[in-house]
Amino acid sequence: MSFICFDNVKMTNLAESLGKEILCTNDTGAYCSTTIVGCNTRKYHGLLVVPMPEMDNELHVLLSSLDETVIQHGAEFNLALHKYQGDNWSPNGHKYIRSFEWKAFPTTVYRIGGVLLQKEIHFRRSESRVIIRYTLLDAHSPTTLRLSPFLAFRSTRTFTHKNNKINTTVTPVKNGVKMCLYDGYPEIFMQTNKKAEFVNAADWYMGFDYPIERQRGWESNEDLYRPGYFEMQIKKGESVCFSAGISEIQTNTLKRIMDIDQTDTEPMDGFYNCLYHAAHQFRLSKGGENYIIAGYPWFKCRARDLFVAMPGLTLALGEKDTFELYMKTAQKALISIVEKKPVEVEIYETEQPDTLLWALWCIMQYYRRADSKRAIQLYGELVDKMMDFILNSRHDNLFLHENGLLYSNGREKPITWMNSMHDGHPIVPRSGYIVEFNALWYNALRFYAELLNETKRTDEADKITRLAEKVERSFQYVFVNDNGYLYDYVDGQYVSWEVRPNMIFAFALDYSPLTKEQRKRALDICTRELVTPKGLRSLSPKSGGYRPYYAGVQWERDSSYHNGTAWPWLTGLYLEAYLKIHKMSGLSFIERQMVGFEEELFYHGLGSIPEMFDGNPPFHGRGAVSFAMNVAAILRAIRLLDRKQ
């Protein structure tokens, strides 16, 4: 029995099964995603979704879905499920599902009378291609399999509708056909490993409905084009492979490819191995560069997310070489920043003032967890340049004040990870002395002094150490209050009294500017007001404006995004802080916290951690179905436990 598996009771209960999604990605940035019953509920769902850099640098859905029909004695049994407008569901094929389990591939077994049919979905890591293998496990009569592809050819951010501009040309290829619905798109090649008849039965299917989009206040309906269908005989014990890709394939290799890739795929047979598998889903290789996608299905590579996630997605897995690959690309962006040149690699939001602070923290993790001497060799000069850039206030919105603290203006534009906006203005306008900026800054100064001493530059190290001591005094004076927690930000005479999780950085990082008593008091408040089984709340329920549920139309969701929702990536830092303060007595608490995340692997994006959770019970998962910073943080926490046990 696999770790992730569901019986027919859960599968046929749409209230449960429609909330469970599969996600398979590859190194090109393409992906395959749908629900475990094969019913698309988002405009982002599709069996073949590929990036189109030559068009708009967005992802585009080519193959939306594939209907399977089993035919015996002239009777047709359609195994698919679609939602149409007006709460209409058809053809209700989910009632035939016997089980689902994620072995090497997502695997569904259907029973139709005496027919037992297994379906495995495989998305190749090295190319934009989905292969679906159907194996007839049992049958007592001659059986025909019909496969009907539904095409979209549109961006994941839009919908397609019936039109007269479509190119309906179907061109035969080996064991299949190729098509291209619109100019500018690649051709899609749909082929089978067994010679099949392609029946040209072109038609538009109208009114597909995606309920998740409607819940979010967006348009939710579209039409899909079915060019026809493939039909073939299938015998008991036989496997038929269907391939959809943007290049032609030798169809006699499909079964061998499935077998080889099945052997090479990471097993999802436990909590850690599921996260190990998820960690590799964020990898993107493009133009000789290597990136980390911030999350699926709609994020790109973002600078802050990149540096926060990189240690967990590489070093926590023992993959030092992979860290170096990512950093080789990231280093180009960092050099561009300090030299004030355009960033030419595809890392977005590099202009944010905390980018360099997170990059310094990231390099520090490599120095601590991988190879200190190699860290100096590879990144010592880069650290020098970044520190010089900050020390001389050369960033347009990161200024070193006389008291040693860093100041940034975030009143008109969001500059921290709490970046939700409405009408062009930040919903949480954090500005001035921002608590995590300065916690990261203090940590960076201490780390830099350590590097300088290591390389025998003691005079420079002494100078940096004196600055760090000044920052320590100023940090306590500015951020510590009599209530035991830290102000979130201080801007002139304005002080943010809200209890937010950003204070955690001041006592979770390797170097803390706080006394032991200050750290303990602040941690206790975080524990009482912010900790949930799914992450740290972005705002305490005792603070005004607490909005724990990420639901409703866009404005409602934006308002709650950082005003009460719970974020797992902050839990990783919280657990580090907890262990620093409570030592070995904190191990059992950390283990209990991990349980809350293990159960999440069976919901939302199966085998991964979603973007955020509601801040109140039942802590429903929200946003992107797989989020890099969250997966990375939990992997780091697991390694933290391993080192302490």
C-alpha positions as CSV (number, residue, x, y, z in Angstrom):
1,M,0.0,0.0,0.0
2,S,1.3,3.4,-0.9
3,F,1.7,6.3,1.5
4,I,-0.7,8.5,-0.4
5,C,-3.8,6.4,-1.3
6,F,-7.6,6.7,-1.2
7,D,-10.3,4.2,-1.5
8,N,-13.5,4.4,-3.6
9,V,-15.4,6.0,-0.7
10,K,-13.2,9.0,-0.6
11,M,-12.8,9.1,-4.4
12,T,-16.5,9.1,-5.2
13,N,-17.2,11.8,-2.5
14,L,-16.6,14.9,-4.6
15,A,-16.7,17.1,-1.5
16,E,-13.4,15.4,-0.6
17,S,-11.8,14.3,-3.9
18,L,-12.2,17.7,-5.8
19,G,-10.0,19.3,-3.1
20,K,-7.1,16.9,-3.7
21,E,-4.9,17.9,-6.7
22,I,-2.0,16.2,-8.4
23,L,0.9,18.3,-9.6
24,C,3.8,16.9,-11.8
25,T,6.4,19.4,-13.1
26,N,9.6,19.2,-15.1
27,D,12.8,21.1,-15.4
28,T,11.5,23.3,-18.3
29,G,8.8,24.9,-16.1
30,A,6.0,22.9,-17.7
31,Y,3.5,20.9,-15.6
32,C,0.6,18.6,-15.5
33,S,-2.1,19.2,-12.9
34,T,-5.7,18.2,-12.2
35,T,-7.8,16.8,-9.4
36,I,-7.5,13.1,-8.4
37,V,-10.8,12.4,-10.1
38,G,-9.6,14.1,-13.3
39,C,-12.0,17.0,-13.1
40,N,-10.4,20.4,-13.7
41,T,-11.5,22.9,-11.1
42,R,-9.1,25.7,-11.9
43,K,-8.1,27.5,-15.1
44,Y,-4.6,26.5,-14.2
45,H,-5.4,22.8,-14.5
46,G,-4.3,20.8,-17.6
47,L,-2.5,17.7,-18.6
48,L,0.0,19.5,-20.7
49,V,0.8,23.1,-19.6
50,V,3.9,24.6,-21.1
51,P,5.8,27.9,-20.9
52,M,5.7,30.1,-23.9
53,P,8.6,32.6,-23.6
54,E,8.4,33.5,-27.3
55,M,4.8,34.6,-26.8
56,D,4.3,36.2,-23.4
57,N,6.5,34.3,-20.9
58,E,3.4,32.8,-19.4
59,L,2.3,29.2,-19.0
60,H,-0.2,27.9,-21.6
61,V,-2.7,25.0,-21.4
62,L,-2.5,22.9,-24.6
63,L,-4.1,19.6,-23.6
64,S,-6.8,20.4,-21.0
65,S,-8.1,16.9,-20.4
66,L,-8.4,13.4,-21.9
67,D,-11.7,11.5,-21.6
68,E,-11.4,7.7,-21.4
69,T,-14.3,5.5,-22.5
70,V,-14.5,1.7,-22.1
71,I,-16.7,0.0,-24.7
72,Q,-18.0,-3.6,-24.3
73,H,-20.8,-5.2,-26.3
74,G,-21.6,-1.8,-27.8
75,A,-22.2,-0.2,-24.4
76,E,-20.1,2.9,-23.6
77,F,-18.8,3.8,-20.2
78,N,-17.1,7.2,-20.0
79,L,-14.7,7.4,-17.1
80,A,-14.2,11.2,-17.1
81,L,-15.8,13.9,-15.0
82,H,-16.4,17.6,-16.0
83,K,-18.3,20.3,-14.3
84,Y,-20.4,22.5,-16.5
85,Q,-22.4,25.7,-15.9
86,G,-25.3,25.5,-13.6
87,D,-23.9,22.8,-11.3
88,N,-24.1,20.1,-14.0
89,W,-21.7,17.2,-13.8
90,S,-21.0,14.9,-16.7
91,P,-20.3,12.2,-17.5
92,N,-19.9,11.2,-13.8
93,G,-17.1,8.7,-14.5
94,H,-15.8,9.1,-10.9
95,K,-18.5,6.5,-9.8
96,Y,-16.3,3.8,-11.4
97,I,-13.2,4.7,-9.5
98,R,-12.1,1.9,-7.2
99,S,-8.9,3.4,-5.8
100,F,-6.2,6.1,-6.2
101,E,-2.6,5.8,-5.0
102,W,0.6,7.7,-5.8
103,K,3.2,5.1,-6.5
104,A,5.9,6.4,-8.8
105,F,3.1,7.9,-10.8
106,P,-0.4,9.0,-9.8
107,T,-2.4,5.8,-10.4
108,T,-6.2,5.3,-10.6
109,V,-8.0,2.0,-10.9
110,Y,-11.5,1.9,-12.4
111,R,-14.0,-1.0,-12.2
112,I,-16.8,-1.2,-14.8
113,G,-18.6,-4.5,-14.2
114,G,-16.0,-7.2,-15.0
115,V,-13.5,-4.7,-16.4
116,L,-10.7,-3.5,-14.2
117,L,-8.7,-0.7,-15.8
118,Q,-5.6,1.0,-14.3
119,K,-4.5,4.5,-15.4
120,E,-1.0,6.0,-14.6
121,I,-0.1,9.6,-15.4
122,H,3.6,10.4,-16.0
123,F,5.0,13.8,-16.8
124,R,8.5,13.7,-18.1
125,R,11.2,15.7,-16.3
126,S,13.3,16.3,-19.3
127,E,10.7,17.4,-21.9
128,S,7.2,18.8,-22.2
129,R,5.4,15.5,-22.5
130,V,2.7,13.7,-20.6
131,I,2.4,10.0,-21.0
132,I,-0.7,8.2,-19.7
133,R,-0.6,4.4,-19.5
134,Y,-3.7,2.3,-19.4
135,T,-3.5,-1.3,-18.3
136,L,-6.4,-3.7,-18.6
137,L,-6.1,-5.7,-15.4
138,D,-9.2,-7.8,-16.0
139,A,-11.9,-8.2,-18.6
140,H,-14.2,-11.1,-19.6
141,S,-15.3,-9.8,-23.0
142,P,-13.6,-8.0,-25.9
143,T,-12.9,-4.4,-24.8
144,T,-12.4,-1.2,-26.8
145,L,-10.7,1.9,-25.3
146,R,-11.6,5.3,-26.6
147,L,-9.5,8.4,-25.8
148,S,-10.9,11.9,-26.5
149,P,-8.5,14.9,-26.1
150,F,-9.9,18.3,-25.2
151,L,-7.7,21.2,-26.3
152,A,-7.5,24.7,-25.0
153,F,-4.4,26.5,-26.4
154,R,-4.6,29.5,-24.1
155,S,-2.7,31.2,-21.3
156,T,-3.4,29.9,-17.7
157,R,-4.6,33.4,-17.0
158,T,-7.3,33.5,-19.6
159,F,-10.1,31.2,-21.0
160,T,-10.8,30.0,-24.5
161,H,-14.2,30.2,-26.2
162,K,-15.7,28.9,-29.4
163,N,-14.4,30.9,-32.3
164,N,-13.9,30.8,-36.1
165,K,-10.2,31.6,-35.9
166,I,-9.2,28.1,-34.9
167,N,-7.1,26.0,-37.2
168,T,-8.9,22.6,-37.4
169,T,-6.2,20.9,-39.5
170,V,-5.4,17.4,-38.3
171,T,-2.1,16.0,-39.7
172,P,-1.4,12.3,-39.4
173,V,1.9,11.2,-37.7
174,K,3.1,7.8,-36.6
175,N,0.3,6.2,-34.5
176,G,-1.4,9.6,-34.0
177,V,-2.0,13.1,-35.1
178,K,-0.6,16.6,-34.7
179,M,-2.4,19.9,-34.5
180,C,-1.8,23.6,-33.8
181,L,-5.0,25.6,-33.1
182,Y,-3.5,29.1,-33.4
183,D,-0.5,30.8,-34.9
184,G,2.4,31.3,-32.5
185,Y,1.8,28.1,-30.6
186,P,3.8,24.9,-30.9
187,E,2.2,21.8,-32.5
188,I,0.8,19.2,-30.1
189,F,1.6,15.6,-31.0
190,M,-0.9,13.1,-29.7
191,Q,0.2,9.5,-30.3
192,T,-0.2,6.0,-28.9
193,N,2.2,3.1,-28.7
194,K,-0.4,0.9,-30.4
195,K,-1.9,1.6,-33.8
196,A,-5.2,3.2,-33.2
197,E,-8.0,4.6,-35.4
198,F,-8.3,8.4,-35.1
199,V,-11.9,9.3,-35.7
200,N,-12.3,12.9,-36.9
201,A,-15.3,14.1,-34.9
202,A,-14.4,17.7,-34.4
203,D,-16.7,19.8,-32.1
204,W,-16.7,22.5,-29.5
205,Y,-17.8,21.4,-26.0
206,M,-19.4,24.4,-24.3
207,G,-19.7,25.7,-20.8
208,F,-16.9,24.0,-18.8
209,D,-17.0,25.6,-15.3
210,Y,-14.1,26.0,-12.9
211,P,-15.6,26.5,-9.4
212,I,-12.3,27.6,-7.7
213,E,-12.1,30.6,-10.1
214,R,-15.7,31.5,-9.3
215,Q,-15.0,31.4,-5.6
216,R,-12.2,33.8,-6.2
217,G,-14.5,36.3,-8.0
218,W,-13.1,35.6,-11.5
219,E,-14.6,34.5,-14.7
220,S,-15.0,30.7,-14.5
221,N,-16.4,29.4,-17.8
222,E,-14.8,28.3,-21.1
223,D,-15.3,26.1,-24.1
224,L,-12.9,23.4,-25.2
225,Y,-12.2,21.9,-28.6
226,R,-12.3,18.1,-29.2
227,P,-10.8,17.3,-32.6
228,G,-11.9,13.7,-32.5
229,Y,-10.9,10.5,-30.7
230,F,-8.6,7.6,-30.7
231,E,-10.1,4.1,-30.6
232,M,-8.3,0.7,-30.2
233,Q,-8.8,-2.8,-28.9
234,I,-7.2,-3.6,-25.6
235,K,-6.6,-7.1,-24.2
236,K,-6.5,-8.3,-20.7
237,G,-3.0,-7.7,-19.3
238,E,-2.1,-5.3,-22.1
239,S,-0.9,-1.7,-21.6
240,V,-1.7,1.2,-24.0
241,C,0.3,4.4,-23.7
242,F,-1.0,7.8,-24.9
243,S,1.5,10.6,-25.3
244,A,0.9,14.3,-25.7
245,G,4.0,16.5,-26.3
246,I,5.3,19.4,-28.4
247,S,7.5,17.1,-30.4
248,E,7.0,13.8,-32.2
249,I,8.1,10.6,-30.4
250,Q,9.0,7.1,-31.5
251,T,5.9,5.4,-30.3
252,N,7.6,2.0,-29.8
253,T,9.7,3.6,-27.0
254,L,6.7,4.8,-24.9
255,K,6.4,1.7,-22.7
256,R,10.2,1.6,-22.2
257,I,10.2,5.2,-21.2
258,M,7.5,4.6,-18.6
259,D,9.4,1.7,-17.2
260,I,12.7,3.5,-17.0
261,D,11.3,6.7,-15.6
262,Q,9.3,4.7,-13.0
263,T,12.5,3.2,-11.7
264,D,14.2,6.6,-11.6
265,T,11.4,8.5,-9.9
266,E,11.7,9.3,-6.2
267,P,9.4,7.1,-4.2
268,M,6.6,8.9,-2.3
269,D,6.5,6.4,0.5
270,G,6.7,8.7,3.6
271,F,6.6,12.2,5.0
272,Y,10.3,13.0,4.2
273,N,10.3,11.4,0.8
274,C,7.1,13.2,-0.3
275,L,8.8,16.5,0.6
276,Y,12.0,15.3,-1.2
277,H,9.9,14.8,-4.3
278,A,8.2,18.1,-3.9
279,A,11.6,19.9,-3.5
280,H,12.6,18.8,-6.9
281,Q,9.4,20.1,-8.5
282,F,10.5,23.7,-8.1
283,R,13.6,23.3,-10.3
284,L,13.8,25.1,-13.6
285,S,16.7,25.0,-16.1
286,K,16.5,27.6,-18.8
287,G,19.1,29.1,-21.2
288,G,21.9,27.5,-19.2
289,E,20.7,29.0,-16.0
290,N,19.1,27.3,-12.9
291,Y,16.2,28.7,-11.0
292,I,13.8,27.9,-8.2
293,I,10.1,28.5,-9.0
294,A,8.4,30.2,-6.0
295,G,5.3,28.0,-6.3
296,Y,2.9,26.2,-8.6
297,P,0.8,26.8,-10.5
298,W,1.3,30.5,-11.1
299,F,4.5,31.8,-9.6
300,K,7.8,32.5,-11.3
301,C,11.3,32.7,-9.7
302,R,11.3,35.5,-7.1
303,A,14.4,36.8,-5.5
304,R,13.3,36.7,-1.9
305,D,11.7,33.3,-2.2
306,L,14.8,32.0,-4.0
307,F,17.2,32.8,-1.1
308,V,14.7,31.8,1.6
309,A,14.1,28.4,0.0
310,M,17.5,27.5,-1.5
311,P,19.1,26.0,1.7
312,G,16.1,23.8,2.5
313,L,15.6,22.6,-1.1
314,T,19.3,21.7,-1.5
315,L,21.5,21.6,1.7
316,A,18.7,19.9,3.7
317,L,18.7,17.1,1.1
318,G,22.5,16.8,1.1
319,E,22.7,18.4,-2.4
320,K,25.5,20.9,-2.1
321,D,26.2,20.8,-5.8
322,T,22.7,21.8,-6.5
323,F,23.0,24.8,-4.2
324,E,26.0,25.9,-6.1
325,L,24.1,25.6,-9.4
326,Y,21.3,27.9,-8.2
327,M,23.8,30.3,-6.6
328,K,25.8,30.5,-9.8
329,T,22.7,32.0,-11.5
330,A,21.6,34.0,-8.5
331,Q,25.1,35.5,-8.2
332,K,24.7,37.1,-11.6
333,A,21.6,38.9,-10.3
334,L,23.3,40.0,-7.1
335,I,26.3,41.4,-9.0
336,S,23.9,43.3,-11.2
337,I,22.3,44.8,-8.1
338,V,25.5,46.0,-6.5
339,E,26.8,47.3,-9.8
340,K,23.4,48.9,-10.5
341,K,23.0,47.2,-13.8
342,P,19.9,45.6,-15.3
343,V,19.4,42.0,-14.1
344,E,19.6,39.8,-17.1
345,V,18.7,36.5,-15.6
346,E,15.0,35.7,-15.0
347,I,14.9,36.4,-11.3
348,Y,12.1,38.8,-10.4
349,E,11.7,41.4,-7.7
350,T,15.4,41.7,-7.2
351,E,14.9,45.4,-6.5
352,Q,13.4,44.7,-3.1
353,P,15.5,46.2,-0.3
354,D,15.8,42.9,1.6
355,T,17.1,40.8,-1.4
356,L,20.8,41.2,-0.4
357,L,20.0,40.6,3.3
358,W,18.3,37.2,2.4
359,A,21.2,36.4,0.0
360,L,23.7,36.9,2.8
361,W,21.6,34.6,5.1
362,C,21.5,32.0,2.3
363,I,25.3,32.0,1.8
364,M,25.7,31.8,5.6
365,Q,23.7,28.5,5.5
366,Y,26.1,27.1,3.0
367,Y,29.0,28.2,5.2
368,R,27.5,26.6,8.3
369,R,25.9,23.4,6.8
370,A,28.1,22.5,3.8
371,D,31.7,23.7,3.5
372,S,33.0,26.9,5.2
373,K,36.3,27.0,3.3
374,R,34.6,26.5,-0.1
375,A,32.0,29.1,0.9
376,I,34.7,31.7,1.3
377,Q,36.3,30.6,-2.0
378,L,33.1,30.8,-4.0
379,Y,31.2,33.6,-2.3
380,G,33.7,35.6,-0.2
381,E,34.1,38.3,-2.8
382,L,30.4,38.5,-3.4
383,V,29.8,38.9,0.3
384,D,32.3,41.8,0.4
385,K,30.5,43.5,-2.5
386,M,27.1,43.1,-1.0
387,M,28.2,44.3,2.5
388,D,29.9,47.3,0.9
389,F,26.8,48.1,-1.0
390,I,24.7,48.1,2.1
391,L,27.2,49.9,4.3
392,N,27.4,52.8,1.9
393,S,23.6,53.0,1.4
394,R,23.9,52.6,-2.3
395,H,20.5,50.9,-2.6
396,D,17.7,53.3,-3.6
397,N,15.6,52.2,-0.6
398,L,17.9,50.7,2.0
399,F,19.6,53.3,4.1
400,L,22.1,52.8,7.0
401,H,21.4,55.3,9.7
402,E,23.7,56.7,12.3
403,N,22.3,54.3,14.9
404,G,23.4,51.4,12.8
405,L,19.9,50.3,11.8
406,L,18.6,50.0,8.2
407,Y,15.7,52.2,7.1
408,S,13.4,51.6,4.1
409,N,10.3,53.5,2.8
410,G,7.4,51.1,2.3
411,R,4.5,53.5,2.7
412,E,3.5,53.7,-1.0
413,K,4.9,50.4,-2.3
414,P,5.2,47.1,-0.5
415,I,8.8,46.2,0.2
416,T,8.7,43.2,2.5
417,W,7.3,39.6,2.1
418,M,4.0,41.1,3.3
419,N,3.3,42.5,-0.2
420,S,-0.4,42.4,-0.8
421,M,-1.8,45.5,-2.5
422,H,-5.1,47.2,-3.3
423,D,-5.6,50.1,-5.7
424,G,-1.9,50.3,-6.1
425,H,-1.1,50.7,-2.4
426,P,0.2,48.2,0.2
427,I,-2.5,46.7,2.5
428,V,0.2,46.3,5.2
429,P,2.4,49.5,4.7
430,R,5.4,48.4,6.7
431,S,8.0,51.2,6.6
432,G,10.9,52.7,8.4
433,Y,12.9,50.4,10.7
434,I,11.5,47.0,9.8
435,V,12.1,44.3,12.4
436,E,13.2,41.4,10.1
437,F,15.3,43.7,8.0
438,N,17.3,44.7,11.0
439,A,17.4,41.2,12.5
440,L,18.9,40.0,9.2
441,W,21.3,42.9,9.2
442,Y,22.6,42.2,12.7
443,N,23.0,38.5,11.7
444,A,24.8,39.6,8.5
445,L,27.2,41.8,10.4
446,R,28.2,39.1,12.8
447,F,28.6,36.6,10.0
448,Y,30.7,39.1,8.0
449,A,33.0,39.7,11.0
450,E,33.4,35.9,11.3
451,L,34.4,35.7,7.7
452,L,36.8,38.6,8.0
453,N,38.5,37.0,11.0
454,E,38.6,33.7,9.2
455,T,40.5,35.4,6.3
456,K,42.9,37.3,8.7
457,R,41.4,40.7,8.0
458,T,41.2,41.4,11.7
459,D,41.1,45.3,11.5
460,E,38.1,45.1,9.2
461,A,36.5,42.5,11.5
462,D,36.9,44.7,14.5
463,K,35.2,47.6,12.7
464,I,32.3,45.5,11.7
465,T,32.0,44.0,15.2
466,R,31.8,47.5,16.7
467,L,29.0,48.3,14.2
468,A,27.2,45.1,15.2
469,E,27.4,46.1,18.9
470,K,25.9,49.5,18.0
471,V,23.1,47.7,16.0
472,E,22.4,45.4,19.0
473,R,21.9,48.4,21.3
474,S,19.8,50.3,18.8
475,F,17.7,47.2,18.0
476,Q,16.8,46.7,21.6
477,Y,16.0,50.4,22.1
478,V,13.8,50.7,19.0
479,F,12.0,47.4,18.9
480,V,11.7,45.9,22.4
481,N,8.6,47.1,24.3
482,D,7.3,46.6,27.8
483,N,4.8,44.1,26.7
484,G,7.5,41.5,25.9
485,Y,7.3,41.4,22.2
486,L,8.9,43.4,19.4
487,Y,7.4,46.2,17.3
488,D,6.8,45.1,13.8
489,Y,8.2,48.4,12.4
490,V,9.0,51.9,13.6
491,D,8.8,54.9,11.3
492,G,9.6,58.2,13.0
493,Q,7.0,58.7,15.7
494,Y,4.8,55.9,14.4
495,V,5.1,52.6,16.1
496,S,3.3,49.4,14.9
497,W,1.9,47.7,18.0
498,E,0.5,44.8,16.0
499,V,1.7,41.4,17.1
500,R,3.2,39.9,13.9
501,P,5.5,36.9,13.3
502,N,8.3,39.0,11.8
503,M,9.9,39.4,15.2
504,I,10.8,35.7,15.0
505,F,13.8,36.5,12.9
506,A,15.4,38.4,15.8
507,F,15.7,35.2,17.9
508,A,15.7,32.4,15.2
509,L,18.8,33.4,13.3
510,D,22.3,32.3,14.3
511,Y,23.0,35.7,15.9
512,S,20.4,37.5,17.9
513,P,20.5,41.2,19.0
514,L,18.3,40.3,22.0
515,T,19.2,39.1,25.5
516,K,18.1,35.6,26.5
517,E,15.3,37.0,28.6
518,Q,14.0,39.2,25.8
519,R,14.1,36.2,23.4
520,K,12.2,34.0,25.8
521,R,9.4,36.6,26.4
522,A,9.0,37.3,22.7
523,L,8.9,33.6,21.9
524,D,6.3,33.0,24.6
525,I,4.0,35.6,23.0
526,C,4.5,34.0,19.5
527,T,3.6,30.7,21.0
528,R,0.4,32.0,22.7
529,E,-0.9,34.2,19.9
530,L,0.6,33.2,16.6
531,V,1.4,29.4,16.5
532,T,-1.1,27.1,14.7
533,P,-0.7,23.5,13.6
534,K,-0.1,24.8,10.1
535,G,2.2,27.8,10.5
536,L,2.6,31.1,12.2
537,R,-0.3,33.6,11.9
538,S,0.6,36.7,10.0
539,L,-1.3,38.7,12.7
540,S,-2.4,38.0,16.2
541,P,-6.1,37.4,16.8
542,K,-5.8,40.1,19.6
543,S,-4.7,42.7,17.1
544,G,-7.2,44.9,15.2
545,G,-8.0,43.9,11.6
546,Y,-7.5,40.2,12.2
547,R,-8.8,38.3,9.1
548,P,-8.1,34.6,9.4
549,Y,-9.9,33.2,6.4
550,Y,-8.4,33.6,2.9
551,A,-11.6,33.4,1.0
552,G,-14.0,35.4,-1.1
553,V,-13.4,37.8,-4.0
554,Q,-10.0,39.3,-4.7
555,W,-10.3,42.3,-2.3
556,E,-11.3,40.0,0.6
557,R,-8.5,37.6,-0.1
558,D,-5.9,40.4,-0.4
559,S,-7.1,41.9,2.8
560,S,-6.6,38.7,4.7
561,Y,-3.4,37.6,2.9
562,H,-1.1,39.0,5.6
563,N,-3.7,39.8,8.3
564,G,-4.3,36.5,9.9
565,T,-3.5,33.6,7.6
566,A,-0.9,31.1,8.8
567,W,2.4,30.6,6.9
568,P,4.4,27.3,7.3
569,W,7.7,28.8,6.3
570,L,7.7,30.9,9.4
571,T,7.2,27.8,11.5
572,G,10.6,26.6,10.4
573,L,12.2,29.7,11.9
574,Y,10.0,29.5,14.9
575,L,11.1,25.9,15.6
576,E,14.7,26.9,15.3
577,A,14.1,29.7,17.8
578,Y,12.2,27.3,20.1
579,L,15.1,24.8,20.1
580,K,17.7,27.6,20.7
581,I,15.8,28.7,23.9
582,H,14.5,25.4,25.2
583,K,17.3,23.2,24.1
584,M,16.7,19.4,24.2
585,S,13.4,19.9,26.1
586,G,12.0,21.4,22.9
587,L,12.4,18.3,20.7
588,S,9.0,16.7,21.6
589,F,7.2,20.0,20.9
590,I,8.9,20.2,17.4
591,E,7.9,16.7,16.7
592,R,4.3,17.5,17.5
593,Q,4.4,20.5,15.2
594,M,5.6,18.2,12.3
595,V,2.5,16.1,12.7
596,G,0.3,19.0,11.5
597,F,2.2,19.2,8.3
598,E,2.4,15.4,7.6
599,E,-1.4,15.2,7.4
600,E,-1.4,18.1,4.8
601,L,0.3,15.8,2.3
602,F,-3.1,14.2,1.8
603,Y,-4.9,17.4,0.9
604,H,-4.7,20.2,-1.7
605,G,-1.5,19.5,-3.7
606,L,-0.8,15.9,-2.8
607,G,2.6,15.3,-1.3
608,S,3.4,19.0,-0.9
609,I,2.6,22.0,1.3
610,P,0.4,24.8,0.0
611,E,1.1,28.5,0.1
612,M,-0.8,29.3,3.3
613,F,-3.6,28.2,5.6
614,D,-6.5,29.9,7.3
615,G,-5.5,31.3,10.7
616,N,-8.5,29.7,12.5
617,P,-9.7,26.1,12.5
618,P,-10.1,24.0,10.5
619,F,-6.9,25.7,9.0
620,H,-7.9,25.1,5.4
621,G,-5.0,25.2,2.9
622,R,-5.1,28.1,0.5
623,G,-3.3,29.7,-2.5
624,A,-0.7,27.9,-4.6
625,V,-1.0,24.1,-4.1
626,S,2.8,23.8,-3.7
627,F,5.0,26.5,-2.3
628,A,8.8,26.4,-2.3
629,M,9.5,28.4,0.9
630,N,7.1,26.1,2.9
631,V,8.6,22.8,1.6
632,A,12.1,24.2,2.3
633,A,11.3,25.2,5.8
634,I,9.8,21.9,6.8
635,L,12.8,20.0,5.3
636,R,15.2,22.3,7.3
637,A,13.1,21.5,10.4
638,I,13.4,17.8,9.8
639,R,17.2,18.1,9.5
640,L,17.3,20.2,12.6
641,L,15.6,17.4,14.5
642,D,18.0,14.9,13.0
643,R,21.0,16.9,14.2
644,K,19.6,17.2,17.7
645,Q,18.4,13.6,18.2
